[in-house]
């Protein structure tokens, strides 16, 4: 279960690594109802607020993809004048990230996709002990 301290620690380490590769200042792993499993932030951020908005954003994204017959939902991006929030599917869970600046949207999406697979492995119990840096092919 994702609630175990060992799994939460591994997810926290992954979120911290994602923060190193991207401009994302706050990151969380949440379930599809918006309940926080793990959270990491470089600056003061409200983990409960970030987690709670994920369910609403995800629901809207899934509805838009379904209605427009775009296939499986991969990411949802919400961008404003002063920042953005991005959600990436990780199986039954979601990675949500937020930032006030963005230097490389493509890199951020690529990193989140790579780490989404690692989070799925951890939750399923198939994760290697060494999280290590990702390879961006």
C-alpha positions in Angstrom: 0.0 0.0 0.0 1.2 3.5 -0.7 0.6 4.5 2.9 3.6 2.5 4.2 6.5 4.7 5.4 8.9 2.9 3.1 6.9 3.6 0.0 6.2 7.2 1.0 10.0 7.7 1.5 10.7 6.3 -2.0 8.1 8.5 -3.5 9.4 11.6 -1.6 12.9 10.8 -3.0 11.4 10.6 -6.5 9.6 13.9 -6.2 12.8 15.5 -4.9 14.7 14.2 -8.0 12.0 15.4 -10.3 12.5 18.9 -8.7 16.2 18.7 -9.5 15.5 18.1 -13.2 12.7 20.6 -13.7 11.5 24.0 -12.7 8.7 22.5 -10.6 8.6 24.0 -7.2 5.9 21.8 -5.6 5.2 18.2 -6.4 2.8 15.6 -5.0 1.7 12.0 -5.7 -2.0 11.8 -5.1 -4.7 9.2 -5.7 -7.4 9.9 -8.2 -9.7 11.3 -5.5 -7.0 13.9 -4.7 -5.7 12.4 -1.4 -2.0 13.1 -0.9 0.4 10.1 -0.7 3.6 12.1 -0.8 4.7 15.7 -1.2 7.8 17.8 -1.9 8.3 21.5 -2.2 11.3 23.8 -2.7 9.4 26.8 -1.5 6.4 27.2 0.9 3.5 25.5 -0.7 0.2 24.1 0.7 0.3 20.3 0.1 -3.4 19.9 0.8 -4.4 22.6 -1.7 -2.2 21.1 -4.4 -3.6 17.7 -3.8 -7.2 18.8 -3.6 -7.2 20.7 -6.9 -5.7 17.6 -8.7 -9.0 15.7 -8.6 -11.0 18.6 -10.2 -8.3 19.2 -12.9 -8.1 15.4 -13.6 -11.8 15.0 -13.9 -12.0 17.9 -16.4 -9.1 16.6 -18.4 -10.5 13.1 -18.6 -13.9 14.5 -19.7 -12.3 16.6 -22.5 -10.2 13.7 -23.8 -13.2 11.4 -23.8 -15.5 13.8 -25.5 -13.0 14.7 -28.2 -12.0 11.0 -28.6 -8.3 11.7 -28.0 -7.5 8.3 -26.5 -5.9 7.9 -23.1 -5.2 11.0 -21.0 -1.4 11.5 -20.6 -1.1 15.0 -19.1 -3.2 18.0 -18.1 -1.6 21.4 -18.2 -3.1 24.5 -16.7 -1.1 27.6 -17.5 -1.6 31.2 -16.2 0.2 34.5 -16.5 2.3 33.8 -13.4 2.8 30.0 -13.5 1.4 26.6 -14.3 0.2 23.3 -12.9 0.7 20.0 -14.6 -0.7 16.5 -13.9 0.7 13.3 -15.2 -0.9 9.9 -14.9 1.0 7.3 -12.9 -1.4 4.3 -13.1 -3.9 4.6 -10.3 -2.1 7.7 -9.0 -1.2 11.1 -10.3 1.9 13.2 -10.2 1.0 16.9 -9.9 3.6 19.7 -10.1 3.4 23.4 -9.9 5.8 26.3 -10.7 5.9 30.0 -11.1 8.4 29.8 -13.9 8.9 27.5 -16.8 12.0 27.3 -18.9 11.4 24.0 -20.7 7.9 22.5 -21.0 9.1 19.6 -23.1 11.7 18.5 -20.6 9.3 18.8 -17.7 6.8 16.6 -19.5 9.5 14.1 -20.4 10.8 13.9 -16.9 7.3 13.4 -15.4 6.5 10.6 -17.9 9.8 8.8 -17.0 9.2 9.1 -13.2 5.5 8.1 -13.5 6.7 4.6 -14.5 9.0 4.5 -11.4 6.1 5.5 -9.1 3.9 2.7 -10.6 6.7 0.2 -9.9 7.0 1.3 -6.3 3.3 1.1 -5.7 3.2 -2.4 -7.3 6.3 -3.5 -5.4 8.6 -3.9 -8.4 11.0 -1.0 -7.7 14.8 -1.4 -7.7 16.4 0.0 -4.5 18.5 2.5 -6.5 16.2 5.3 -7.7 19.1 7.0 -9.4 19.0 9.6 -12.2 16.8 9.0 -15.2 18.1 8.6 -18.7 16.4 11.0 -21.1 17.2 8.9 -24.2 
